[in-house]
Amino acid sequence: MLRLDKRPQPSKRWNWATPFLAVLLTMIAGGFLFMALGKDPFIAIKLIFWDPLFNPQVADYSRPQLLVKAGPLILIAVGLSVGFRAGIWNIGAEGQYIIGALCGAAVALAFWPAEGWYIFPLMVLAGAFGGWAWAMIPAILKTRFNTNEILVSLLLVYVAEKILAAMSVGLMRNPDGAGFPGSRNIAQYPAAANNELIADTGMHWGVVAAFIAVIFTYIMLHRHILGFQVQLAGQAPRAAKFAGVAPARLVVLCLGFSGAMAGLAGMFEVSGPARLVSIDFNAYYGFTAIIVAFLGRLHPVGIALAGLLMALTYIGGELAQFTLGLPSAAIQVFQGMLLFFLLAVDVLSNYRIRLKTHEAA
């Protein structure tokens, strides 16, 4: 029989080891899942984690896609991590991602087909503002009426999806598209396109922004008084009040920052890889970024690595679907296992597992 003994303080060693253990357990459990679906588990795991990087037949396409997929995940997850550290739970980044994309696309379509260096910077500002404004709804409701930011931000995702659908067949629909839903192809508009900066690498402005966000957030959390307040509010809320931390201001700052990052991710996506506003534009990056944030231990550098790993599961999952005929739902379950096992093994950071003696029993 086993028992859990509370550690005097969380183990830093286990804190960083548990993500690797969670990935290993996900591979094992995923293997059983693929076996139950009648597929060879070893081939499936190889297709997901090995072939996109090292198989010469697919690597030329897959490697650039790694940065394309990782960029929005890292950008959104970095924004979420600041609030999560403070105990402020923004679960609606997917909605902020959609609204940011719509605001950025609106600027591009409003200027179409004019040329000017100022158009893309205006799109960046509009995307960040759109995500920030959408995040301010749960922030204001939280600070004014003490509503639950988890429920409000999550429910706003579905509102954003309805707005996206309405825009795709309404105001933003391509007038030359023969009535089909979807906007003009923004990637074909030189002044607004978020194209590759270096050919065949997948590096575009969204990826650059993601790594700038990693550096900025690291400095803010470890070298600025705001980072101290964020961590203090998350670890000891009562002590934070005595230290002069204003809870309402922190809620607004954290939700605003995460909303702006999600909005930027949406803007860079719609002007680059996605190319246009469409009904199925959202790829659920906002929800997947929650897994990335926790897999990276809410640390900016860890999030960058976790974002690359999660992007690898996206690319490898698509390859496994095409090669083995796996359903897309199986890949989504496989990705969800990462968070499940991470939360499960996270207990080792705070507890020791010991054998029960007869006397203790």
N, C-alpha and C positions, 0 to 999 in steps of 0.2 A: 504494500500500500504506500501511496505517496502523499506528501503534504507540501504545502507552499509556505515558505518562511519569508516574511517581509524583509527586504534588504534595508540596512540603515540609510542608504542613499542609492539612487539608480546607478546601475553598472554602465559605465561609459563603454566598456568592451562589448557587452551584449547589445548596447544601444546601436552600435555600428555593425555588429555581426548579424543581427536579426534580419535585415533586408536580404542579405545573401542566403540565409537559411530559408527565408520565405520564397525566394526565387527557386531554390532547390526543391522545396516541398511542392511548389506550383508545377514544376516540371514532372515530378513523380505523380501527383494527382492528375495532372493533365494527360499523362501517358495512359492512366487507367480510363480517363474519359474518352480518349481517342480509340483505345482498345474496345470499349463498349460500343463505339460507333462502327466497329469492324475495320479499323485502320491500324496499320503498323505504328505503334507509339514511337519507336526509335526514329523512323523515317519522318514522322510528323514533327517531332521535336527538332530534328536536324533541319527540316525545311524552315522552321520558325526562327531558330537562333543561329544556324551556321550558314546555310546556303545564301541568304541575302548579302552576306559579307564576303564569303570566300569561294562560292561557286562561280567560276568564270563565265558560265552561261547566263547567269542572271545578275551578277554583281555590278556590271556596268550600269544597269538600270536601277538596281536597288540601293546602291550606296548614296547617290544624290538624293534619293527619296528619304533617306534617313534624316537628313537635316530638314527637309520639307515638312515631314511629319513631326519632328521633335520641336521645331520652332514654336508653334502655337501652344504645345503642351507645356514647354518650359516657361513661356511668357505668362500663361494663365496660372500655373502652379506656383511660381514665384510670388505673384500677387496674392494668391490664397494663403500662402504660408505665413505671411505677416499677420493676417487676422487670426489664423489658427493658433499661432503662438500666443496671442492675447486672449484666446478663448472666445473669439468672435467668428461665428461659423457661417460663412458665405457659401451656400450650396447652389446658388443660382448663377454661377459664372457662365453657364451655357446661354442663358438669356442675355447677359451683358455682352457676350461674344456676338450674338446675333444682332443686337441693336447697334453695336460698334460697327459691324459690317455694313448695316443699312445706312448709317450716317456717313461712313466713308464713301460708299457707293453713290449716295445722293449727291455728294459734292462733285464726284467725277461726272455723273450724268447731267448735273446742272451746267457744267462748263463745256460739255461735249458740243462740237469737236474742237474747241479752242485749244491753242497751245500756250504753255507758260510754265516756267519753273516752279511757280507758286502753287500749282494745283495739287501736286502730291503732298507737299507739307500741309496744305489745308485739309487734305483727306486724313492725314495722321492726326491732326488736332481734332477733327470731327469724330474719328473713330474712338479716340481716348475720351472725348467729352460724352459721346453716346453711352459708352460702357459705364462711365462715372455717374451720369445722370440716372441710368437704370438702377445702379447700386444705391443711389441716394434714397430711393423709395423705401427699401427695408431699413436703411440707416435712420431716416427721419421717423418712421413708424416705431423703430426701436427706442430712440431717444425721447420721443414725445409721448408715446402711448405704451411703451414697454411691451411691444409685440415681440413674438419670437422670430428672429431674423432667419432662422433655418426654414420655417414654413413659408414666410413671405417671399424670400429670395427664390425658393424652389418653385412656388406657384407662379411667380413671374416668368419662369422659363416657358411655360405653356402659353402665357399671354404673348411673349416675344415670338413664339413659333407661329401663332395666329397672325401677328403683324407681318411676319416674313411671308407667309402664304398670300396675304392680302396685297402686299407690295409686288410680289412676283406676277400676279395676274391683274394688277391695278396700275398705280402711279408709275412704277418702275418697269413695266413690261416694255419690251423692245417694240417700237412702232413698226419696225421692218421685219418682225418675227412671225408674220402670218398668223397672228393670234395665239401662238404658243406661249405658255408662261415662261417668265425669265426675262432678265434685263439684257441690255446690250453687252457684248463681250468687252469687259473693261481691260482685259489683258491686251487687246488690240488697239487701245487708246494710248499712244506713246506718252502723253503727259501724265497719265494716271496708272500706268502698268507697273506692277511690282515684279519685274523680270529678274532672272539670275544675274548676279553681279560678276560671277566667274562661271564660264560655260561648263556644263556637265558636272557641277558640284552640288547643286541644290541650294547654294548660298544666295539668299535674297535679303531684302531689308528687314523682313520679319525675323529671320535668324539672327541678324546683327542686333536687332532690338532685344531679342531674348537674352543674348549673352551680355549686353549692356545692363539689362535688368538684373541679371545674376550678380554682376559686379556692384551695381548701385545698392541692391538690397543687402549684400554682404557688408558693405561699408556702413549702411544705415543701422543694421542690427548690431554690429560689433564696435562701431566707432562714433555713434551718435546717441544723444540722450534719448531720442525717440525709441531707438532700439532697446535701451534699458527699460523704458516705460512699458514697451510691448511685452517683453519677457517677464517683467515684474507683475504686470496685470494678469498674465496667464498662469504664473506660478503661485502668486499670493495676492489675490484681489484686495483683501482688506489692508494689507501692507501697502499696496499701491496707492490706496486712497490717502493713507497717512503720509506718503511720499509726495503728494501733490498731483497725482495723476488724475485727470478729469475723465471719468468713464465715457461720458457722452462724446467728448471730443475724440477720444480714441476710437470709438465705434465709427464715427464719421470718417476719420482718417483711414482706418483699415479697410472698411467697405469701399470707400472711394478709390483707394489705391488698387485694390483687387479688381474693382469694376473697370478702372482705366486700363489695366493690363489686359483684361479679357477683351475690352473693346478694341484695343490695338491689335490683338491677335486676330480678331474678326476682320478688321480693316485690311491687314496684310494678306489674309487668306483670300478675301473676295477679290482683291486686286492682283493676285498672283495665281496660286495653284487652282483655286476654285473658278476664277475668271469672270464669274457673273453671279448675280443674285438669282436664286432659284428656290423652289419650294423645298427641295431636299438639300439645301446648302449646308445646314448644320451637320457636322460629323461627330457630335457629342464629345468634342474635345474638352468642354467645360466640366463634364462629369469625370472623364478619364484623368483630367489634371488633378483631381482630388487624390486618386491613387498615386500619381506621380509625386505629389507633395509629401504624402506620408512615407512613400518608399524612399524618398530622399531625406527623410528625418527632419523635414521642415528647414533644412539647411540649403542655402542657395546653390552651393557647389554640388551637394548630394542630389538636388533637384535636377540640375543639368545632366548628371549621369543617369538618373532615373528616367528623365525624359527621352534620352537616347535609347535606353533599354525598352521603354514602352513603345517608342517609334519602331523599334526592331520587331516587336510583336505584331504591330499593325502590318508592316511590310511582309514579314514571314507568314502571318496569318492569311493575307491575301494570296501568297504563293501556295500555301497549303490548301486553301480553298480551290484554287485553280488546278493544282496537281493531283490532289487526293479526293477532291469533291467533298470536302468538309463543309458543313453548313456554317454560315457566318455567325449564328448564335453560339456555336461551339467555341469559336475564337473569342467571342465576348465573355463567355463563361470562363474561359482560360485566363483572360485578362482580369476578370473580377476575383479569381482565386488569389491573385497577388495580394490584393488588399485584405482578403479574408485571412490568409496565412500570416500576413504581416501583423495584423491585429492579434492573431492567436499566439504567435511566438513572442510578441512584444511583452508578454507577461514575464519573460525571463529577464528583462531589464530591471524589473522591480521586485521580483521574487526568486528565491532559490528553491529548486525541487529537491526534496530530501525523502529518504525512506522513513516510514513511520516505524518506530520501535514499539514493542509490546507495552512498555511502560507508558509511553506517550499516548498510545491508544486507550 
